[in-house]
């Protein structure tokens, strides 16, 4: 349950463009799920899975669709087309984030004299901002964030504790980079010699991150050897994801936790990559592809659709192969039973 500044049910309805059924003068002072709600809570009902919680909730008001029926005795309803989306809007609007004061400069922060830091940007304790950096309006560097030389951070971007951004990185506006992320570390590039030793290939490129990108905790995005690793506008990357050098990810794609994308791969727009997927290097995945969890993408995907398995193939083909494999195992068991019968000595001898 999250406490908010008290307001009437009518005020909450106005915020989401909803219609009140019941007492619009009731006071709302918290946001909660149906099961956890108390008197004074606003909640939402968007799925029949939670019908019992809807009947028994103690919430003061509930966001619902017209089709969801009458309110519990204790609650007023706010009628909206999409209860969950309206609930998100309430969270975005009424829950105050734990931001530093506008323009805050911690005494322990180190800011290079050549850096351009907007007066509304906030720099937390232990942060380092390198030479010739540009830090935009209302940026929040929370704590112990390191921004390498000649890096640009766009307006209203938040970078959380202990994230490291290497030199010459470009980060757009409205981004969120979570704790421990590393942006712009060297790509994994070496020349192997006949004697088994390695020579490091200089990684002299950079990372370019678009607008409205979110990067999860402890995710790593490597700089390109030459050129740029590119994360386009609206991309969402979960925790513990590895993006290798020279990768390009198209607009509004999403990558779930523990996935890894190898070097120089091109991923299209609105691609969905589920958890623990491995993507080989130097391949392309076209737009509007979904790759299901723990799949291995070993070659280019040129047709939109849903893919699964290792090596990844169209999901319907993978399901057929799985079914065929079960049949093969069943046949094998029957053959073994027949062999046992055939090998038995004749009972009359």
FIKEVO-504786 format. One record per residue (C-alpha): residue in one letter; chain; x, y, z; residue number from 1. Coordinates in steps of 0.1 Angstrom, whole numbers, plus 2048, in hexadecimal, padded with zeros to 3 digits. Layout:
residues N
<node 'a' 'A' <X Y Z> NUM>
...
END
This chain:
residues 349
<node 'x' 'A' <800 800 800> 1>
<node 'x' 'A' <80D 822 7F6> 2>
<node 'x' 'A' <803 842 808> 3>
<node 'x' 'A' <7F9 860 7F3> 4>
<node 'x' 'A' <7EC 884 7FA> 5>
<node 'x' 'A' <7C7 881 803> 6>
<node 'x' 'A' <7AE 88A 7E8> 7>
<node 'x' 'A' <78A 882 7E0> 8>
<node 'x' 'A' <77D 866 7CA> 9>
<node 'x' 'A' <771 880 7B2> 10>
<node 'x' 'A' <794 88F 7AF> 11>
<node 'x' 'A' <7A2 86D 7A8> 12>
<node 'x' 'A' <788 867 78D> 13>
<node 'x' 'A' <790 889 77D> 14>
<node 'x' 'A' <7B4 87F 77B> 15>
<node 'x' 'A' <7AC 860 766> 16>
<node 'x' 'A' <78E 86D 754> 17>
<node 'x' 'A' <777 854 765> 18>
<node 'x' 'A' <752 855 771> 19>
<node 'x' 'A' <74A 850 795> 20>
<node 'x' 'A' <72F 837 7A0> 21>
<node 'x' 'A' <728 83B 7C5> 22>
<node 'x' 'A' <736 854 7DE> 23>
<node 'x' 'A' <74D 86C 7CC> 24>
<node 'x' 'A' <755 87F 7EC> 25>
<node 'x' 'A' <768 863 7FD> 26>
<node 'x' 'A' <78C 869 805> 27>
<node 'x' 'A' <7A8 856 7F6> 28>
<node 'x' 'A' <7CA 856 807> 29>
<node 'x' 'A' <7DC 836 7FB> 30>
<node 'x' 'A' <7E1 820 7DD> 31>
<node 'x' 'A' <7DF 7FA 7E1> 32>
<node 'x' 'A' <7D6 7D9 7D1> 33>
<node 'x' 'A' <7B2 7CC 7D7> 34>
<node 'x' 'A' <7BF 7B3 7F0> 35>
<node 'x' 'A' <7D4 7CC 804> 36>
<node 'x' 'A' <7BC 7EA 802> 37>
<node 'x' 'A' <7AE 7FA 821> 38>
<node 'x' 'A' <795 816 826> 39>
<node 'x' 'A' <7A3 834 813> 40>
<node 'x' 'A' <7B4 81F 7F8> 41>
<node 'x' 'A' <7AF 822 7D3> 42>
<node 'x' 'A' <7B4 801 7BF> 43>
<node 'x' 'A' <7AB 7F2 79E> 44>
<node 'x' 'A' <798 7D3 791> 45>
<node 'x' 'A' <7A3 7C8 76E> 46>
<node 'x' 'A' <7A1 7A2 76D> 47>
<node 'x' 'A' <788 788 778> 48>
<node 'x' 'A' <7A5 776 789> 49>
<node 'x' 'A' <7A1 78F 7A5> 50>
<node 'x' 'A' <77B 78E 7A7> 51>
<node 'x' 'A' <77B 781 7CB> 52>
<node 'x' 'A' <793 79D 7D6> 53>
<node 'x' 'A' <77C 7B5 7C5> 54>
<node 'x' 'A' <75E 7A8 7D9> 55>
<node 'x' 'A' <770 7AA 7FA> 56>
<node 'x' 'A' <787 7C8 7F7> 57>
<node 'x' 'A' <786 7E4 810> 58>
<node 'x' 'A' <790 7FF 7F6> 59>
<node 'x' 'A' <77E 820 7F6> 60>
<node 'x' 'A' <77D 822 7D0> 61>
<node 'x' 'A' <786 80A 7B4> 62>
<node 'x' 'A' <78E 810 790> 63>
<node 'x' 'A' <779 7F9 77A> 64>
<node 'x' 'A' <76C 7F4 757> 65>
<node 'x' 'A' <746 7F6 751> 66>
<node 'x' 'A' <745 7D0 74C> 67>
<node 'x' 'A' <752 7C7 76E> 68>
<node 'x' 'A' <732 7CB 782> 69>
<node 'x' 'A' <726 7DA 7A2> 70>
<node 'x' 'A' <73D 7E8 7BD> 71>
<node 'x' 'A' <743 7D7 7DF> 72>
<node 'x' 'A' <72F 7E7 7FA> 73>
<node 'x' 'A' <74B 7FC 807> 74>
<node 'x' 'A' <758 80A 7E7> 75>
<node 'x' 'A' <750 824 7CD> 76>
<node 'x' 'A' <759 81C 7A8> 77>
<node 'x' 'A' <76C 831 78F> 78>
<node 'x' 'A' <761 826 76C> 79>
<node 'x' 'A' <77D 826 753> 80>
<node 'x' 'A' <784 813 733> 81>
<node 'x' 'A' <7A6 804 73E> 82>
<node 'x' 'A' <7A8 801 764> 83>
<node 'x' 'A' <7CC 7F6 765> 84>
<node 'x' 'A' <7D9 812 74F> 85>
<node 'x' 'A' <7C5 82B 763> 86>
<node 'x' 'A' <7D4 81D 783> 87>
<node 'x' 'A' <7F7 822 774> 88>
<node 'x' 'A' <7EF 846 76D> 89>
<node 'x' 'A' <7E5 84A 791> 90>
<node 'x' 'A' <806 83C 79C> 91>
<node 'x' 'A' <819 852 784> 92>
<node 'x' 'A' <807 871 790> 93>
<node 'x' 'A' <800 86D 7B5> 94>
<node 'x' 'A' <81E 859 7C2> 95>
<node 'x' 'A' <83B 871 7C9> 96>
<node 'x' 'A' <85C 862 7BE> 97>
<node 'x' 'A' <87B 864 7D5> 98>
<node 'x' 'A' <88D 87D 7C1> 99>
<node 'x' 'A' <8A7 895 7CD> 100>
<node 'x' 'A' <89F 8BA 7CE> 101>
<node 'x' 'A' <8A1 8CC 7AD> 102>
<node 'x' 'A' <8C5 8D8 7A7> 103>
<node 'x' 'A' <8D4 8C6 7C5> 104>
<node 'x' 'A' <8F9 8C2 7C6> 105>
<node 'x' 'A' <908 8AA 7E0> 106>
<node 'x' 'A' <927 8B6 7F1> 107>
<node 'x' 'A' <938 895 7E9> 108>
<node 'x' 'A' <930 896 7C4> 109>
<node 'x' 'A' <94D 89D 7AC> 110>
<node 'x' 'A' <944 8B2 78E> 111>
<node 'x' 'A' <95E 8BB 774> 112>
<node 'x' 'A' <962 8E0 76E> 113>
<node 'x' 'A' <95C 8DA 748> 114>
<node 'x' 'A' <93C 8C7 74E> 115>
<node 'x' 'A' <91B 8D9 745> 116>
<node 'x' 'A' <902 8D0 760> 117>
<node 'x' 'A' <8E0 8E0 75D> 118>
<node 'x' 'A' <8D5 8F3 77B> 119>
<node 'x' 'A' <8B7 8DD 780> 120>
<node 'x' 'A' <8CB 8BC 77F> 121>
<node 'x' 'A' <8D1 8AB 7A1> 122>
<node 'x' 'A' <8F2 89A 7A9> 123>
<node 'x' 'A' <8F2 883 7C7> 124>
<node 'x' 'A' <90D 878 7DF> 125>
<node 'x' 'A' <92C 868 7D1> 126>
<node 'x' 'A' <924 86F 7AC> 127>
<node 'x' 'A' <93F 878 793> 128>
<node 'x' 'A' <939 88C 774> 129>
<node 'x' 'A' <956 88C 75C> 130>
<node 'x' 'A' <965 8A6 745> 131>
<node 'x' 'A' <94F 8B6 729> 132>
<node 'x' 'A' <930 8A3 734> 133>
<node 'x' 'A' <90E 8B2 72D> 134>
<node 'x' 'A' <8F3 8AA 747> 135>
<node 'x' 'A' <8D0 8B6 73D> 136>
<node 'x' 'A' <8B3 8C5 74F> 137>
<node 'x' 'A' <8A4 8B3 76D> 138>
<node 'x' 'A' <8BD 896 76B> 139>
<node 'x' 'A' <8C1 882 78B> 140>
<node 'x' 'A' <8E2 871 792> 141>
<node 'x' 'A' <8D8 85F 7B2> 142>
<node 'x' 'A' <8F8 854 7C4> 143>
<node 'x' 'A' <91B 847 7BA> 144>
<node 'x' 'A' <913 84B 795> 145>
<node 'x' 'A' <931 84F 77F> 146>
<node 'x' 'A' <92D 862 75E> 147>
<node 'x' 'A' <94B 85F 748> 148>
<node 'x' 'A' <95A 87C 734> 149>
<node 'x' 'A' <947 88B 716> 150>
<node 'x' 'A' <927 879 71F> 151>
<node 'x' 'A' <905 888 718> 152>
<node 'x' 'A' <8E7 881 72F> 153>
<node 'x' 'A' <8C5 88F 722> 154>
<node 'x' 'A' <8AB 8A1 737> 155>
<node 'x' 'A' <895 88F 751> 156>
<node 'x' 'A' <8AB 870 751> 157>
<node 'x' 'A' <8B2 85E 772> 158>
<node 'x' 'A' <8D1 849 778> 159>
<node 'x' 'A' <8D0 835 798> 160>
<node 'x' 'A' <8EB 82C 7B2> 161>
<node 'x' 'A' <90C 81D 7A7> 162>
<node 'x' 'A' <905 81E 782> 163>
<node 'x' 'A' <924 824 76C> 164>
<node 'x' 'A' <922 836 74B> 165>
<node 'x' 'A' <942 835 737> 166>
<node 'x' 'A' <94F 852 722> 167>
<node 'x' 'A' <93F 85F 703> 168>
<node 'x' 'A' <91D 84E 70A> 169>
<node 'x' 'A' <8FE 860 6FE> 170>
<node 'x' 'A' <8DF 85B 713> 171>
<node 'x' 'A' <8BE 86A 708> 172>
<node 'x' 'A' <8A1 87A 71B> 173>
<node 'x' 'A' <889 86A 733> 174>
<node 'x' 'A' <89F 84B 739> 175>
<node 'x' 'A' <8A2 836 758> 176>
<node 'x' 'A' <8C2 824 75F> 177>
<node 'x' 'A' <8C0 80E 77E> 178>
<node 'x' 'A' <8DA 806 799> 179>
<node 'x' 'A' <8FA 7F5 78F> 180>
<node 'x' 'A' <8F6 7F8 769> 181>
<node 'x' 'A' <915 7FC 755> 182>
<node 'x' 'A' <912 80F 734> 183>
<node 'x' 'A' <92F 811 71B> 184>
<node 'x' 'A' <948 7F7 729> 185>
<node 'x' 'A' <95F 7E7 710> 186>
<node 'x' 'A' <951 7CE 6F8> 187>
<node 'x' 'A' <95F 7AB 6FA> 188>
<node 'x' 'A' <977 7AC 6DD> 189>
<node 'x' 'A' <999 79A 6DA> 190>
<node 'x' 'A' <9B0 78C 6BF> 191>
<node 'x' 'A' <9BA 768 6C8> 192>
<node 'x' 'A' <9DE 75F 6BE> 193>
<node 'x' 'A' <9EB 73C 6B5> 194>
<node 'x' 'A' <9FB 738 6D7> 195>
<node 'x' 'A' <9D9 73D 6E8> 196>
<node 'x' 'A' <9E0 760 6F4> 197>
<node 'x' 'A' <9C9 77E 6EE> 198>
<node 'x' 'A' <9CE 7A2 6E2> 199>
<node 'x' 'A' <9B2 7BA 6EC> 200>
<node 'x' 'A' <9A0 7CC 6D0> 201>
<node 'x' 'A' <99C 7F1 6DA> 202>
<node 'x' 'A' <978 7F9 6E0> 203>
<node 'x' 'A' <977 81D 6D4> 204>
<node 'x' 'A' <951 821 6CC> 205>
<node 'x' 'A' <936 82C 6E4> 206>
<node 'x' 'A' <912 825 6EF> 207>
<node 'x' 'A' <8F4 839 6E4> 208>
<node 'x' 'A' <8D4 836 6F8> 209>
<node 'x' 'A' <8B4 846 6EB> 210>
<node 'x' 'A' <897 857 6FD> 211>
<node 'x' 'A' <880 846 716> 212>
<node 'x' 'A' <896 828 71A> 213>
<node 'x' 'A' <897 814 73B> 214>
<node 'x' 'A' <8B5 7FE 744> 215>
<node 'x' 'A' <8B3 7E6 760> 216>
<node 'x' 'A' <8CA 7E0 77E> 217>
<node 'x' 'A' <8EC 7D1 778> 218>
<node 'x' 'A' <8E6 7D0 752> 219>
<node 'x' 'A' <905 7D6 73C> 220>
<node 'x' 'A' <906 7E7 71A> 221>
<node 'x' 'A' <928 7E6 709> 222>
<node 'x' 'A' <937 801 6F3> 223>
<node 'x' 'A' <93D 7F8 6CF> 224>
<node 'x' 'A' <960 7F0 6C2> 225>
<node 'x' 'A' <95B 80B 6A7> 226>
<node 'x' 'A' <93A 81E 6A3> 227>
<node 'x' 'A' <91E 81B 6BD> 228>
<node 'x' 'A' <909 803 6D0> 229>
<node 'x' 'A' <8E6 811 6CC> 230>
<node 'x' 'A' <8C8 80D 6E3> 231>
<node 'x' 'A' <8AB 81F 6D1> 232>
<node 'x' 'A' <88E 833 6DF> 233>
<node 'x' 'A' <876 822 6F7> 234>
<node 'x' 'A' <88A 802 6FC> 235>
<node 'x' 'A' <885 7F0 71E> 236>
<node 'x' 'A' <8A1 7DA 72B> 237>
<node 'x' 'A' <89D 7C6 74B> 238>
<node 'x' 'A' <8B7 7BE 766> 239>
<node 'x' 'A' <8D6 7A9 75F> 240>
<node 'x' 'A' <8D5 7AC 739> 241>
<node 'x' 'A' <8F5 7AC 724> 242>
<node 'x' 'A' <8F6 7C1 704> 243>
<node 'x' 'A' <917 7BC 6F2> 244>
<node 'x' 'A' <92B 7D4 6DC> 245>
<node 'x' 'A' <91C 7E1 6BC> 246>
<node 'x' 'A' <8F9 7D5 6C3> 247>
<node 'x' 'A' <8DB 7EA 6B6> 248>
<node 'x' 'A' <8B9 7E6 6C7> 249>
<node 'x' 'A' <89B 7F6 6B5> 250>
<node 'x' 'A' <87F 80C 6C4> 251>
<node 'x' 'A' <869 7FF 6DF> 252>
<node 'x' 'A' <879 7DD 6E2> 253>
<node 'x' 'A' <87A 7CB 704> 254>
<node 'x' 'A' <893 7B3 712> 255>
<node 'x' 'A' <88D 79F 732> 256>
<node 'x' 'A' <8A5 795 74D> 257>
<node 'x' 'A' <8C4 780 747> 258>
<node 'x' 'A' <8C2 782 721> 259>
<node 'x' 'A' <8E2 788 70E> 260>
<node 'x' 'A' <8E8 797 6EB> 261>
<node 'x' 'A' <909 790 6DA> 262>
<node 'x' 'A' <91D 7A9 6C6> 263>
<node 'x' 'A' <912 7BC 6A7> 264>
<node 'x' 'A' <8EF 7AD 6A7> 265>
<node 'x' 'A' <8D2 7C2 69A> 266>
<node 'x' 'A' <8B1 7C0 6AC> 267>
<node 'x' 'A' <892 7D0 69C> 268>
<node 'x' 'A' <876 7E5 6A9> 269>
<node 'x' 'A' <85D 7D8 6C3> 270>
<node 'x' 'A' <870 7B7 6C8> 271>
<node 'x' 'A' <868 7A5 6E9> 272>
<node 'x' 'A' <884 78F 6F7> 273>
<node 'x' 'A' <87B 77B 715> 274>
<node 'x' 'A' <891 770 732> 275>
<node 'x' 'A' <8B1 75D 72E> 276>
<node 'x' 'A' <8B1 75F 708> 277>
<node 'x' 'A' <8D2 75D 6F7> 278>
<node 'x' 'A' <8D7 770 6D6> 279>
<node 'x' 'A' <8F5 767 6C0> 280>
<node 'x' 'A' <90B 782 6B1> 281>
<node 'x' 'A' <90A 792 68E> 282>
<node 'x' 'A' <8E6 789 687> 283>
<node 'x' 'A' <8C6 79D 682> 284>
<node 'x' 'A' <8A4 79A 692> 285>
<node 'x' 'A' <888 7AB 67F> 286>
<node 'x' 'A' <86C 7C1 68E> 287>
<node 'x' 'A' <850 7B3 6A3> 288>
<node 'x' 'A' <860 793 6AD> 289>
<node 'x' 'A' <85A 781 6CF> 290>
<node 'x' 'A' <875 769 6DC> 291>
<node 'x' 'A' <869 753 6F8> 292>
<node 'x' 'A' <87D 74C 718> 293>
<node 'x' 'A' <89D 738 717> 294>
<node 'x' 'A' <89E 737 6F1> 295>
<node 'x' 'A' <8BE 739 6DE> 296>
<node 'x' 'A' <8BD 74F 6BF> 297>
<node 'x' 'A' <8DA 742 6A9> 298>
<node 'x' 'A' <8D2 751 687> 299>
<node 'x' 'A' <8BF 76F 679> 300>
<node 'x' 'A' <89A 771 67C> 301>
<node 'x' 'A' <88A 782 65E> 302>
<node 'x' 'A' <865 77A 664> 303>
<node 'x' 'A' <851 78A 680> 304>
<node 'x' 'A' <841 772 698> 305>
<node 'x' 'A' <847 75E 6B8> 306>
<node 'x' 'A' <866 748 6BB> 307>
<node 'x' 'A' <872 72F 6D5> 308>
<node 'x' 'A' <88B 713 6DB> 309>
<node 'x' 'A' <8B0 70F 6D4> 310>
<node 'x' 'A' <8B8 715 6B9> 311>
<node 'x' 'A' <899 72C 6B8> 312>
<node 'x' 'A' <87E 726 69E> 313>
<node 'x' 'A' <85A 72F 699> 314>
<node 'x' 'A' <848 726 6B9> 315>
<node 'x' 'A' <82E 710 6A8> 316>
<node 'x' 'A' <849 6FC 698> 317>
<node 'x' 'A' <85A 6F8 6B9> 318>
<node 'x' 'A' <83A 6EB 6C9> 319>
<node 'x' 'A' <836 6D2 6AD> 320>
<node 'x' 'A' <85A 6C7 6B2> 321>
<node 'x' 'A' <854 6C3 6D7> 322>
<node 'x' 'A' <835 6AE 6D0> 323>
<node 'x' 'A' <849 698 6B7> 324>
<node 'x' 'A' <864 693 6D0> 325>
<node 'x' 'A' <84B 686 6EA> 326>
<node 'x' 'A' <83E 66E 6CF> 327>
<node 'x' 'A' <861 662 6C7> 328>
<node 'x' 'A' <867 65B 6EC> 329>
<node 'x' 'A' <847 648 6EE> 330>
<node 'x' 'A' <850 633 6CF> 331>
<node 'x' 'A' <872 62C 6DE> 332>
<node 'x' 'A' <862 61E 6FD> 333>
<node 'x' 'A' <84B 608 6E9> 334>
<node 'x' 'A' <869 5FB 6D3> 335>
<node 'x' 'A' <87D 5F3 6F3> 336>
<node 'x' 'A' <85F 5E0 700> 337>
<node 'x' 'A' <85C 5CC 6DF> 338>
<node 'x' 'A' <882 5C5 6DF> 339>
<node 'x' 'A' <87E 5B7 702> 340>
<node 'x' 'A' <862 59F 6F7> 341>
<node 'x' 'A' <875 594 6D8> 342>
<node 'x' 'A' <895 58C 6EC> 343>
<node 'x' 'A' <882 576 705> 344>
<node 'x' 'A' <889 551 6FF> 345>
<node 'x' 'A' <86C 53C 6F1> 346>
<node 'x' 'A' <858 52F 70F> 347>
<node 'x' 'A' <853 50D 6FE> 348>
<node 'x' 'A' <878 505 6FC> 349>
END
